Amino acid sequence: MPAVEQEFLKENYTFYKSLSDKNQRLFEYRVIKFIEHHNFVGKDGFQITKETELLISGTAIMLSFGYSEYLYAMFSTILIYPKDYYSEITEQNHKGETNPRFGVVVFSWEDFKAGLAIEDDNLHLGLHEFTHALHFNLSST
């Protein structure tokens, strides 16, 4: 992983900073593999950037770090909307959702970023949705 991306992870993840050098390398490897194995799709004009991929992947890997199966195999696509969005399935506005039938995890980028900003408020959208994904993934094995 390039040094600039390592620095980005350090700036955004206390969890990553607290790891030993060996486990930081493992975290980086898993983030890279997550990015390679999942399709990131911007919706409603949202542009996928390296920051988007790193922040979403870092959150997923942070949650699954203790597992040998860490890629959320049931889910191939990460959809990102700029802000909350209307779901045709539930006919309601959402900030995020996890849909195992379609293999997607969906986020409002605005709300995802808000969840990252305050580490101790228990309102982390990324962890919330990836907890659902991890549950579905582990239940299927």
N, C-alpha and C positions, 0 to 999 in steps of 0.2 A: 504494500500500500504506500503510495507517495507520502512524503513527510507532511505536505500541506493537508492531506486528508487525515493523517494521524493527529495533527494539531487541532483540526476541526473537531474530531471526536473528543479530544481532551477538553476543549472549550465548552462542549455541549453535554458531556456525560460524566458526572461525578463518579458513576459506577466504573466507567472505563479507566478513569484516572486512578482509582483505588486498586486496580488489578496489578499483580506482579508483571514484570516485563514479559515473561513467558505467556501469561494469560492475556496480556494486551495483544500479543502477536496472534493468539488463538482467536480473540474477539475480532481483530482486523480480518483474519482469514475468513471467519464466518460471515462477516458483513459483506465481503467481496462475493462469497458464494451465494448469499441471499440475493444480492443485486443481480448476479448472473442467472439465477433460477426463477426470478419473478419478473413479470412484466409490469412496468410502471406506466400508467396511462393517465394523462391529464384530461379532465373534462371541463366543459364550459370555458374554454380558453386558457386553462391552467397549463403552464409550461413546466415540464419536468426538468429539474436541474440536478447537478451532482449533490447539492445541499439537500434536496428533497430525498434522493435515494439514500444518502448517508443517514439522515435523521430518522427516516422510517425504518431502514434496515437496522440501525443501531438500537432502536426501540425493540424491534422484534427479537434481535439477538440477545439483548439484555435480559429479556423475559425467559428465553429458552436456553440461556447459557449453561445451565447445569445438566442439560439433556444431551444425549448423543445424537438424537434426531432433532435437528434445530431449524430445518428449512420450511416447516409448515407445508408439507407436501400436498395437502388437499387444496391449497390455495395457490393459484398460478398468477393471479392478477391483482395488482393494487391500483385502485381507482382513486384519484385525488381531484376533488372539486376545490375551487378557490374559497368557498364559504359553505354554509349549510345548504342543502340541496333537497329537492323534492324527489321522493322515492315513488316510482310507479307501482312497486310491489305493495307497499304499505299505505300509499296515498297520504303520506305525511312528510313533513320536513325532517331531515336527519342531519346530525353532525358526523355520524359514522355508522357503519354496519358491517357485519360479517355474514356472508352468505355461502355456506358450504355447498349448496346445490349448484351454484354457478361458479364456485371456486374463487370468489372475490372477497377482498377486504377493502372497505371504502372509507375515505376520510374527507372531512372538510379541513383544508390546509390551515385556515384561520384558527380553527379550534384545536387542531393537532399542535400547532405552534404555541397556542395559549397553554396547553397542557404541559409543554416542555418548560415554559418560562418559570413556573413555580413548582419546585420539586416536592414540596411537603403539603400540598393542599388536597391530595387524593382525587384530583380531577384531571387525570392524564388520559386523554382520549386514545392515544396510541397504545398505552398499556391495556386500557379497557378492551379495545377491539382485538388486540393480539391475544389477550387472555381468552376471549371467545374462540379465536382461531386455534390456539393451543389446545383448548378443551376438545374441540371437534377433531383435531388432528390426532390427539391421544386416544380419543374414544373410538376412532376408526381402525386402530391397530389391534 
